Amino acid sequence: MTRETTSSKVQHTRYEWNTASWYHALTLNERLPARASLASVPISEKARWKLARWQEQVPFQAGTFFADRLALDGLSEEDLLALLAETPESLQTRLSSSPPWLEALRKAFDEREPFCEAALPLEDVKGSMGDTLFVGVLHALLQPGLKRLEQGVGELVRRYRVVPFDPTTIVPLLFAHLPKLLFPQVSRTLVLELHVARIEGRLVGETAQERFQHFITQLRQEDGIWPILQEYSVLARQLSITIERWLTCELEFLERLCADWSLIQCTFAPGHNPGVLTGIEAGVGDTHRGGRSVRVLSFHSGLRLVYKPKSLAVDQHFQELLNWLNEQGYELGFRTHKVLDRGTYGWVEYIEAQTCLSSDQVERFYQRQGAYLALLYALEATDFHAENLIAAGEHPVLIDLEALFHPRVEDDDSSHPDYAGLQAIGYSVYRIGLLPYRLWSANGRAGVDVSGLGGQAGQFSPTPLPAWKDLETDQMRIVHEHLPLNTAHNLPQLHHRDVIVQDYCESVLFGFRSMYCLLQRQREALLHEQLPRFLHDEIRCVLRPTRIYSLLARESFHPDVLRDALDRERLLDRLWIGVEQAPDLLRVIEAEREDLRQGDIPYFTTSPGSRDLLTSSGKIIPAFFAEPSSETVQRCLCGMDEQDLEKQCWIIKSSFATAALGSTSAIGQHLQLMSSAIPASMERLMAGARAAGDWLCEKALFHNGCASWLGVNAIQEREWRLVPADMSLYSGTAGIVLFLAYLGALTQEPRYTTVARAGLATFQLQVKRQMQAFTQKGIGVFEGLGVPVYLYAHVGKIWNDETFFREAEEIVAALSPYIAQDQTFDIIGGAAGYILALLSLYAVAPSAQLLSMARQCGEHLGTHAQMMPGGKGWSTKTMPQPLTGFAHGAAGIAYSLFALSTATREARFCDLAREAMEYERHLFSEEKQNWPDLRQWNTVDTTDSTDDNASSADIFMTAWCHGAAGIGLARLHSLRHFQDTQMYQEIESAVETTIRSGFGLSHSLCHGDLGNLEVLLMGATLLHKPSYQHHLEHFTAMLLESIERQGWMSGTPLAVETPGFMIGIAGIGYELLRLAQPERVPSVLLLMPPQNS
């Protein structure tokens, strides 16, 4: 970058305060007065470039958003272009008067004293070294504020007979917070200047540390920092504002402490003298409303207290509600704490984290958490993440209650295929934030759990965050790393050791049911006596994730936007992102910008009895909400019944399932198989299939003629999540529709077909959205846009409707360019599965185009096959070592290639399939009589593990997806395409291993017993072996008895019921249907075409 640097400019003995460059710090709104003269401003190319850059931001490049943005400030595009072109000299002339912040700067520098490190009270500054690194260079700005603080303290000592602090130590205690505020603002600019000085050779010293110290020494000189502030005028303004706000907040806090001291003693230390203030932990949480933030106070006696600069009426009323519930019969009892509400601020008892001393205490802790879940659900609460909860022994204590009665901002996108599912989640206990959930999964990394019941130690930030390296050297710089997340104190411990939250799911459910029933019994008293107390309490409204605000706040102090405030304004216009999906955000952008300009996180409030929204400055945005949150709470309480209770309990259990990491490694053995003397008759199997269909019909969520479902699904084989069913065959809408369509056809019961068609309507919306949304489309048949090709082949045949075949053919034509982009290759998500989808469609609607596309897939697999010991395999970005098995490995790919060879009569595909089998054979374990699962994430933890060389070759599964059952199934069905002696031996080994270790897991298809049963079914059908038939009947009877006795045990953590095909109820029902009528129901595990096609 070529420019004159401030460090090399001529030093001045007199400061130039009348130069026009200071006016670059004026915001867009501040430049609007007297803008008639803008018409004569010459327009430069640089201004046009800046305007174009502004217009290219999301979402300004679409629709009328940029015009709407300009209208917000009463501007035209010509006005903005002129403002971008205007020189600071013109701006100074046009506005004439000097800004107040500039006058404050002038006074600070005019009255500055020579730098003396001892003059800055740094002894109480705690935290990272970086917090104090640049404090000395700002001493000219700090000295006036310190003097005024000392004067303010002196005034308080004169006014109050007794002050709760030591006048000789209070200033250092209060000053300790200021460096933490200033360092993030000034650091990047000063480090930029440091590097410029280093590159230009203007630093003196033998070492990097000496050169850095020389830089700091130069800045501490009389005129050292002044030229930097003049160039970065926006920074100069912000530093002045921050110091002024800090001073105001400190004196306000001390005034309140002195004024309330008698009340504080009576409330929190009756009969005791707390002593003087000895410690202040300031900046606990974000700053709001003029730089105010929560602080924790320590007194000489040991008393600790929390100061909150906001109304605590809702906290006070919540403690009263807890006491009332205890009196109404809540046996375990909630712990309450003391609150002193002073209207616009207040004082709260400090809650100390404590360990549990017995397992009974841990169980009671989680039972109380369940009770809190029910209460918070009824009160429409949200934002109860890990930092808002303290585990005080056996008592969970909620410490931030500002998001009770949280009003709803409705999503206008009711046409979205996931609308009903998202609404169901949004109006459930999941919204509260207490239940385990993971956020921000990306690039193969598991998401993080910051929930009140999660937030375990050892987690790392999901995205790289800025961190300083080589502090106090001339190499000081920012790097972006996955940083450890702060550990909260929300989780109970047993004798100071962590406990496993999943072990206490039943305790939470017990507590939830107990409190839910108590709230039902006390509904009338709640509605008419307790809830009216909250009607006028101030509550916070969280309109966007705080992390978005935090990111914008951090980036607003990048040097690139600190020279001209218009650059900063353009940055803050990122607030427009999201307006298209949530138009109501348009009404708050002005307030958000103003808060961020001042260095605050935007803050909005309302009250349960109001529809209005208030900004941090108190401005009213009328009728922002469709209804007051009190009415939503009333409706929730009135709707609490047995059906809703069971729904919420399912969501709680589902959320606990998501606390586990890993797809199949997180699944334990859940089945209790018992020998059954009662054979699995066709009637019993059909009854079991009907029961699964009834469950799916009951759980369906209907909206605008569409049906959808919620389910617990594996995400990228790394984690589990409660989500609306996607379009996939594996766990989404397609698999559910396929089962219900077959069930309706075989039972001739219209309701199954009706729900199947409603589900198909959702599926078609999902396909349309998927086709439009992505340029690189996955072609998989279990996951990807091969799904509709396979599904339409079946439903077209079942319902005798060839229009589905035409729709499938259109998708095939559209996907043709994306075959070459496939990097997954396998049965689940790649070309191997897509081949079988194409061949299924070919079976019912043969065409040359379909065979041509299938052939193209086979050639694609041939191109990307890698030479491996013994044969060929396929590696991917996430799995460098080619896998074994049906779902993701060589067995499934070989099976697909054999089928393609037969369909095309081309031996090259058969040869490639044989090479894939040879690679798999090379890995066969004679000892285990099985093939290893080579996936690298079978052992998953929550630490920042990046070891790509972890060996899992000693891990063996026996399932359809990985291991003997799926490989045996692939070999069995490949016999009609190719045979050799070793295939029969492999089939025998696979079947025996499946019989020995493939049962007692779950009822699911992917990695459960019914999926493993398929190899026995196909073996008995194709090889006609009596022993296979015997084992098929034996295990079918045991599994059916298990389902009738235990209920469905899905292939999820905790075996929680989920609707999806491969791991849930749809697949269980489908396999029962297939066992009842195998001649009419094809094997989806083999991706077979419709029967008799």
ChimeraX attribute file (.defattr): number of C-alpha atoms within 10 A of each C-alpha:
attribute: neighborCount
match mode: 1-to-1
recipient: residues
	/A:1	4
	/A:2	4
	/A:3	5
	/A:4	8
	/A:5	14
	/A:6	20
	/A:7	20
	/A:8	12
	/A:9	10
	/A:10	9
	/A:11	14
	/A:12	12
	/A:13	8
	/A:14	9
	/A:15	15
	/A:16	13
	/A:17	14
	/A:18	11
	/A:19	12
	/A:20	16
	/A:21	19
	/A:22	26
	/A:23	25
	/A:24	24
	/A:25	26
	/A:26	17
	/A:27	17
	/A:28	18
	/A:29	11
	/A:30	11
	/A:31	18
	/A:32	18
	/A:33	10
	/A:34	10
	/A:35	14
	/A:36	10
	/A:37	11
	/A:38	20
	/A:39	12
	/A:40	9
	/A:41	15
	/A:42	12
	/A:43	16
	/A:44	14
	/A:45	9
	/A:46	11
	/A:47	18
	/A:48	15
	/A:49	13
	/A:50	18
	/A:51	19
	/A:52	13
	/A:53	11
	/A:54	18
	/A:55	17
	/A:56	13
	/A:57	17
	/A:58	16
	/A:59	19
	/A:60	19
	/A:61	13
	/A:62	12
	/A:63	10
	/A:64	10
	/A:65	17
	/A:66	21
	/A:67	14
	/A:68	15
	/A:69	17
	/A:70	14
	/A:71	12
	/A:72	13
	/A:73	12
	/A:74	11
	/A:75	16
	/A:76	15
	/A:77	13
	/A:78	13
	/A:79	17
	/A:80	18
	/A:81	21
	/A:82	23
	/A:83	21
	/A:84	22
	/A:85	20
	/A:86	18
	/A:87	16
	/A:88	17
	/A:89	14
	/A:90	15
	/A:91	20
	/A:92	19
	/A:93	10
	/A:94	17
	/A:95	16
	/A:96	9
	/A:97	8
	/A:98	13
	/A:99	15
	/A:100	10
	/A:101	16
	/A:102	19
	/A:103	11
	/A:104	17
	/A:105	21
	/A:106	16
	/A:107	14
	/A:108	19
	/A:109	19
	/A:110	12
	/A:111	11
	/A:112	16
	/A:113	12
	/A:114	10
	/A:115	18
	/A:116	10
	/A:117	12
	/A:118	8
	/A:119	11
	/A:120	16
	/A:121	16
	/A:122	17
	/A:123	11
	/A:124	17
	/A:125	19
	/A:126	14
	/A:127	10
	/A:128	9
	/A:129	10
	/A:130	16
	/A:131	20
	/A:132	18
	/A:133	15
	/A:134	19
	/A:135	21
	/A:136	20
	/A:137	22
	/A:138	18
	/A:139	24
	/A:140	24
	/A:141	24
	/A:142	21
	/A:143	19
	/A:144	20
	/A:145	21
	/A:146	21
	/A:147	12
	/A:148	14
	/A:149	21
	/A:150	17
	/A:151	13
	/A:152	18
	/A:153	22
	/A:154	12
	/A:155	12
	/A:156	19
	/A:157	17
	/A:158	11
	/A:159	11
	/A:160	12
	/A:161	8
	/A:162	12
	/A:163	20
	/A:164	19
	/A:165	20
	/A:166	13
	/A:167	14
	/A:168	9
	/A:169	14
	/A:170	21
	/A:171	18
	/A:172	16
	/A:173	19
	/A:174	25
	/A:175	23
	/A:176	22
	/A:177	21
	/A:178	20
	/A:179	21
	/A:180	20
	/A:181	19
	/A:182	19
	/A:183	16
	/A:184	16
	/A:185	25
	/A:186	20
	/A:187	20
	/A:188	19
	/A:189	19
	/A:190	19
	/A:191	19
	/A:192	15
	/A:193	18
	/A:194	24
	/A:195	17
	/A:196	18
	/A:197	19
	/A:198	18
	/A:199	10
	/A:200	11
	/A:201	9
	/A:202	15
	/A:203	21
	/A:204	14
	/A:205	13
	/A:206	8
	/A:207	11
	/A:208	18
	/A:209	17
	/A:210	16
	/A:211	22
	/A:212	24
	/A:213	18
	/A:214	17
	/A:215	25
	/A:216	20
	/A:217	14
	/A:218	16
	/A:219	21
	/A:220	22
	/A:221	13
	/A:222	18
	/A:223	18
	/A:224	20
	/A:225	20
	/A:226	25
	/A:227	21
	/A:228	20
	/A:229	20
	/A:230	23
	/A:231	18
	/A:232	24
	/A:233	23
	/A:234	25
	/A:235	26
	/A:236	24
	/A:237	23
	/A:238	21
	/A:239	23
	/A:240	19
	/A:241	19
	/A:242	19
	/A:243	21
	/A:244	19
	/A:245	18
	/A:246	22
	/A:247	21
	/A:248	17
	/A:249	18
	/A:250	19
	/A:251	19
	/A:252	14
	/A:253	19
	/A:254	19
	/A:255	18
	/A:256	15
	/A:257	19
	/A:258	19
	/A:259	14
	/A:260	15
	/A:261	15
	/A:262	13
	/A:263	14
	/A:264	20
	/A:265	14
	/A:266	12
	/A:267	16
	/A:268	21
	/A:269	13
	/A:270	12
	/A:271	9
	/A:272	11
	/A:273	13
	/A:274	19
	/A:275	15
	/A:276	16
	/A:277	21
	/A:278	17
	/A:279	18
	/A:280	20
	/A:281	16
	/A:282	19
	/A:283	17
	/A:284	13
	/A:285	11
	/A:286	14
	/A:287	18
	/A:288	21
	/A:289	21
	/A:290	20
	/A:291	23
	/A:292	23
	/A:293	19
	/A:294	18
	/A:295	18
	/A:296	19
	/A:297	18
	/A:298	19
	/A:299	18
	/A:300	14
	/A:301	14
	/A:302	12
	/A:303	17
	/A:304	20
	/A:305	19
	/A:306	20
	/A:307	22
	/A:308	20
	/A:309	21
	/A:310	21
	/A:311	20
	/A:312	26
	/A:313	24
	/A:314	24
	/A:315	27
	/A:316	20
	/A:317	17
	/A:318	19
	/A:319	17
	/A:320	16
	/A:321	17
	/A:322	18
	/A:323	16
	/A:324	15
	/A:325	20
	/A:326	15
	/A:327	11
	/A:328	13
	/A:329	11
	/A:330	17
	/A:331	11
	/A:332	14
	/A:333	15
	/A:334	20
	/A:335	16
	/A:336	17
	/A:337	17
	/A:338	15
	/A:339	21
	/A:340	21
	/A:341	18
	/A:342	15
	/A:343	13
	/A:344	12
	/A:345	16
	/A:346	22
	/A:347	26
	/A:348	23
	/A:349	19
	/A:350	19
	/A:351	18
	/A:352	12
	/A:353	20
	/A:354	18
	/A:355	19
	/A:356	22
	/A:357	14
	/A:358	13
	/A:359	14
	/A:360	11
	/A:361	18
	/A:362	23
	/A:363	21
	/A:364	20
	/A:365	27
	/A:366	27
	/A:367	28
	/A:368	28
	/A:369	26
	/A:370	27
	/A:371	26
	/A:372	23
	/A:373	28
	/A:374	24
	/A:375	21
	/A:376	21
	/A:377	25
	/A:378	24
	/A:379	22
	/A:380	25
	/A:381	22
	/A:382	23
	/A:383	21
	/A:384	25
	/A:385	23
	/A:386	23
	/A:387	20
	/A:388	19
	/A:389	23
	/A:390	22
	/A:391	22
	/A:392	21
	/A:393	22
	/A:394	25
	/A:395	25
	/A:396	24
	/A:397	24
	/A:398	22
	/A:399	17
	/A:400	16
	/A:401	20
	/A:402	24
	/A:403	22
	/A:404	28
	/A:405	32
	/A:406	26
	/A:407	32
	/A:408	19
	/A:409	15
	/A:410	12
	/A:411	13
	/A:412	13
	/A:413	12
	/A:414	13
	/A:415	11
	/A:416	14
	/A:417	26
	/A:418	24
	/A:419	19
	/A:420	23
	/A:421	23
	/A:422	17
	/A:423	15
	/A:424	18
	/A:425	18
	/A:426	13
	/A:427	16
	/A:428	20
	/A:429	26
	/A:430	22
	/A:431	18
	/A:432	24
	/A:433	22
	/A:434	27
	/A:435	27
	/A:436	27
	/A:437	26
	/A:438	20
	/A:439	13
	/A:440	13
	/A:441	16
	/A:442	11
	/A:443	10
	/A:444	12
	/A:445	17
	/A:446	27
	/A:447	23
	/A:448	22
	/A:449	22
	/A:450	24
	/A:451	24
	/A:452	28
	/A:453	25
	/A:454	25
	/A:455	25
	/A:456	24
	/A:457	16
	/A:458	13
	/A:459	22
	/A:460	20
	/A:461	16
	/A:462	21
	/A:463	16
	/A:464	12
	/A:465	12
	/A:466	14
	/A:467	12
	/A:468	13
	/A:469	13
	/A:470	12
	/A:471	15
	/A:472	18
	/A:473	17
	/A:474	22
	/A:475	17
	/A:476	19
	/A:477	18
	/A:478	15
	/A:479	11
	/A:480	12
	/A:481	14
	/A:482	15
	/A:483	16
	/A:484	14
	/A:485	16
	/A:486	14
	/A:487	15
	/A:488	20
	/A:489	21
	/A:490	24
	/A:491	28
	/A:492	29
	/A:493	24
	/A:494	18
	/A:495	13
	/A:496	11
	/A:497	9
	/A:498	13
	/A:499	16
	/A:500	12
	/A:501	18
	/A:502	20
	/A:503	12
	/A:504	18
	/A:505	20
	/A:506	18
	/A:507	18
	/A:508	28
	/A:509	22
	/A:510	19
	/A:511	23
	/A:512	27
	/A:513	20
	/A:514	18
	/A:515	23
	/A:516	25
	/A:517	16
	/A:518	18
	/A:519	20
	/A:520	15
	/A:521	12
	/A:522	13
	/A:523	17
	/A:524	13
	/A:525	11
	/A:526	18
	/A:527	15
	/A:528	11
	/A:529	10
	/A:530	16
	/A:531	18
	/A:532	13
	/A:533	16
	/A:534	21
	/A:535	16
	/A:536	14
	/A:537	22
	/A:538	25
	/A:539	25
	/A:540	20
	/A:541	23
	/A:542	18
	/A:543	16
	/A:544	12
	/A:545	9
	/A:546	13
	/A:547	10
	/A:548	12
	/A:549	20
	/A:550	17
	/A:551	10
	/A:552	18
	/A:553	22
	/A:554	14
	/A:555	16
	/A:556	23
	/A:557	21
	/A:558	19
	/A:559	22
	/A:560	14
	/A:561	19
	/A:562	25
	/A:563	22
	/A:564	24
	/A:565	22
	/A:566	22
	/A:567	19
	/A:568	24
	/A:569	18
	/A:570	18
	/A:571	17
	/A:572	21
	/A:573	19
	/A:574	16
	/A:575	22
	/A:576	20
	/A:577	14
	/A:578	15
	/A:579	15
	/A:580	16
	/A:581	11
	/A:582	16
	/A:583	12
	/A:584	18
	/A:585	20
	/A:586	16
	/A:587	15
	/A:588	18
	/A:589	20
	/A:590	15
	/A:591	18
	/A:592	21
	/A:593	19
	/A:594	16
	/A:595	24
	/A:596	19
	/A:597	19
	/A:598	19
	/A:599	26
	/A:600	23
	/A:601	25
	/A:602	27
	/A:603	20
	/A:604	23
	/A:605	21
	/A:606	26
	/A:607	25
	/A:608	26
	/A:609	17
	/A:610	19
	/A:611	18
	/A:612	18
	/A:613	23
	/A:614	21
	/A:615	20
	/A:616	20
	/A:617	13
	/A:618	11
	/A:619	11
	/A:620	15
	/A:621	15
	/A:622	12
	/A:623	12
	/A:624	21
	/A:625	18
	/A:626	12
	/A:627	17
	/A:628	22
	/A:629	24
	/A:630	24
	/A:631	15
	/A:632	19
	/A:633	22
	/A:634	18
	/A:635	12
	/A:636	18
	/A:637	22
	/A:638	14
	/A:639	14
	/A:640	16
	/A:641	14
	/A:642	11
	/A:643	9
	/A:644	13
	/A:645	17
	/A:646	12
	/A:647	15
	/A:648	23
	/A:649	19
	/A:650	16
	/A:651	22
	/A:652	24
	/A:653	22
	/A:654	30
	/A:655	26
	/A:656	28
	/A:657	27
	/A:658	26
	/A:659	25
	/A:660	25
	/A:661	25
	/A:662	23
	/A:663	22
	/A:664	23
	/A:665	16
	/A:666	21
	/A:667	21
	/A:668	15
	/A:669	15
	/A:670	18
	/A:671	21
	/A:672	16
	/A:673	19
	/A:674	13
	/A:675	12
	/A:676	16
	/A:677	10
	/A:678	11
	/A:679	15
	/A:680	22
	/A:681	15
	/A:682	14
	/A:683	10
	/A:684	17
	/A:685	22
	/A:686	23
	/A:687	16
	/A:688	22
	/A:689	28
	/A:690	22
	/A:691	14
	/A:692	25
	/A:693	26
	/A:694	15
	/A:695	14
	/A:696	26
	/A:697	19
	/A:698	10
	/A:699	16
	/A:700	20
	/A:701	21
	/A:702	17
	/A:703	17
	/A:704	11
	/A:705	11
	/A:706	21
	/A:707	27
	/A:708	32
	/A:709	26
	/A:710	26
	/A:711	24
	/A:712	28
	/A:713	29
	/A:714	21
	/A:715	16
	/A:716	16
	/A:717	17
	/A:718	21
	/A:719	23
	/A:720	29
	/A:721	21
	/A:722	21
	/A:723	17
	/A:724	24
	/A:725	26
	/A:726	24
	/A:727	28
	/A:728	26
	/A:729	27
	/A:730	27
	/A:731	27
	/A:732	27
	/A:733	30
	/A:734	29
	/A:735	28
	/A:736	33
	/A:737	30
	/A:738	26
	/A:739	28
	/A:740	29
	/A:741	23
	/A:742	24
	/A:743	26
	/A:744	20
	/A:745	15
	/A:746	15
	/A:747	13
	/A:748	11
	/A:749	12
	/A:750	13
	/A:751	15
	/A:752	24
	/A:753	21
	/A:754	16
	/A:755	26
	/A:756	28
	/A:757	20
	/A:758	21
	/A:759	26
	/A:760	25
	/A:761	19
	/A:762	27
	/A:763	25
	/A:764	17
	/A:765	17
	/A:766	19
	/A:767	20
	/A:768	11
	/A:769	13
	/A:770	16
	/A:771	16
	/A:772	10
	/A:773	10
	/A:774	9
	/A:775	9
	/A:776	13
	/A:777	19
	/A:778	23
	/A:779	32
	/A:780	27
	/A:781	30
	/A:782	30
	/A:783	22
	/A:784	22
	/A:785	25
	/A:786	30
	/A:787	25
	/A:788	27
	/A:789	27
	/A:790	30
	/A:791	25
	/A:792	26
	/A:793	29
	/A:794	26
	/A:795	22
	/A:796	20
	/A:797	21
	/A:798	17
	/A:799	13
	/A:800	10
	/A:801	13
	/A:802	16
	/A:803	11
	/A:804	20
	/A:805	25
	/A:806	16
	/A:807	14
	/A:808	24
	/A:809	23
	/A:810	12
	/A:811	17
	/A:812	22
	/A:813	12
	/A:814	12
	/A:815	19
	/A:816	14
	/A:817	11
	/A:818	13
	/A:819	24
	/A:820	15
	/A:821	14
	/A:822	20
	/A:823	19
	/A:824	22
	/A:825	28
	/A:826	30
	/A:827	31
	/A:828	25
	/A:829	26
	/A:830	28
	/A:831	32
	/A:832	32
	/A:833	33
	/A:834	34
	/A:835	29
	/A:836	27
	/A:837	30
	/A:838	29
	/A:839	27
	/A:840	24
	/A:841	27
	/A:842	22
	/A:843	17
	/A:844	19
	/A:845	18
	/A:846	14
	/A:847	12
	/A:848	9
	/A:849	14
	/A:850	21
	/A:851	19
	/A:852	14
	/A:853	20
	/A:854	26
	/A:855	21
	/A:856	17
	/A:857	27
	/A:858	25
	/A:859	18
	/A:860	19
	/A:861	27
	/A:862	18
	/A:863	10
	/A:864	16
	/A:865	19
	/A:866	15
	/A:867	13
	/A:868	17
	/A:869	13
	/A:870	15
	/A:871	19
	/A:872	22
	/A:873	30
	/A:874	26
	/A:875	19
	/A:876	14
	/A:877	9
	/A:878	14
	/A:879	16
	/A:880	14
	/A:881	15
	/A:882	20
	/A:883	25
	/A:884	32
	/A:885	30
	/A:886	30
	/A:887	26
	/A:888	26
	/A:889	29
	/A:890	32
	/A:891	34
	/A:892	30
	/A:893	31
	/A:894	30
	/A:895	31
	/A:896	28
	/A:897	33
	/A:898	27
	/A:899	22
	/A:900	28
	/A:901	21
	/A:902	15
	/A:903	15
	/A:904	13
	/A:905	12
	/A:906	13
	/A:907	14
	/A:908	16
	/A:909	24
	/A:910	22
	/A:911	15
	/A:912	24
	/A:913	29
	/A:914	21
	/A:915	21
	/A:916	29
	/A:917	25
	/A:918	20
	/A:919	22
	/A:920	27
	/A:921	21
	/A:922	13
	/A:923	15
	/A:924	16
	/A:925	13
	/A:926	9
	/A:927	6
	/A:928	12
	/A:929	19
	/A:930	26
	/A:931	27
	/A:932	24
	/A:933	21
	/A:934	23
	/A:935	23
	/A:936	18
	/A:937	21
	/A:938	20
	/A:939	15
	/A:940	17
	/A:941	14
	/A:942	17
	/A:943	12
	/A:944	16
	/A:945	10
	/A:946	8
	/A:947	9
	/A:948	11
	/A:949	8
	/A:950	13
	/A:951	14
	/A:952	15
	/A:953	13
	/A:954	11
	/A:955	14
	/A:956	18
	/A:957	22
	/A:958	29
	/A:959	31
	/A:960	33
	/A:961	29
	/A:962	29
	/A:963	29
	/A:964	34
	/A:965	34
	/A:966	32
	/A:967	32
	/A:968	35
	/A:969	28
	/A:970	25
	/A:971	26
	/A:972	22
	/A:973	18
	/A:974	20
	/A:975	15
	/A:976	12
	/A:977	16
	/A:978	17
	/A:979	12
	/A:980	8
	/A:981	7
	/A:982	11
	/A:983	18
	/A:984	16
	/A:985	12
	/A:986	20
	/A:987	21
	/A:988	16
	/A:989	19
	/A:990	25
	/A:991	26
	/A:992	19
	/A:993	19
	/A:994	27
	/A:995	20
	/A:996	10
	/A:997	14
	/A:998	25
	/A:999	24
	/A:1000	18
	/A:1001	24
	/A:1002	30
	/A:1003	32
	/A:1004	30
	/A:1005	30
	/A:1006	26
	/A:1007	29
	/A:1008	32
	/A:1009	27
	/A:1010	29
	/A:1011	27
	/A:1012	28
	/A:1013	29
	/A:1014	24
	/A:1015	31
	/A:1016	28
	/A:1017	21
	/A:1018	20
	/A:1019	24
	/A:1020	18
	/A:1021	13
	/A:1022	13
	/A:1023	12
	/A:1024	11
	/A:1025	12
	/A:1026	11
	/A:1027	12
	/A:1028	21
	/A:1029	17
	/A:1030	13
	/A:1031	17
	/A:1032	21
	/A:1033	19
	/A:1034	17
	/A:1035	23
	/A:1036	24
	/A:1037	23
	/A:1038	22
	/A:1039	28
	/A:1040	25
	/A:1041	22
	/A:1042	22
	/A:1043	19
	/A:1044	12
	/A:1045	11
	/A:1046	14
	/A:1047	13
	/A:1048	23
	/A:1049	26
	/A:1050	30
	/A:1051	33
	/A:1052	28
	/A:1053	29
	/A:1054	22
	/A:1055	24
	/A:1056	21
	/A:1057	21
	/A:1058	27
	/A:1059	30
	/A:1060	31
	/A:1061	30
	/A:1062	29
	/A:1063	29
	/A:1064	33
	/A:1065	30
	/A:1066	29
	/A:1067	31
	/A:1068	31
	/A:1069	30
	/A:1070	32
	/A:1071	30
	/A:1072	25
	/A:1073	25
	/A:1074	22
	/A:1075	24
	/A:1076	21
	/A:1077	15
	/A:1078	16
	/A:1079	10
	/A:1080	14
	/A:1081	21
	/A:1082	21
	/A:1083	18
	/A:1084	21
	/A:1085	21
	/A:1086	20
	/A:1087	20
	/A:1088	17
	/A:1089	25
	/A:1090	22
	/A:1091	16
	/A:1092	10
	/A:1093	12
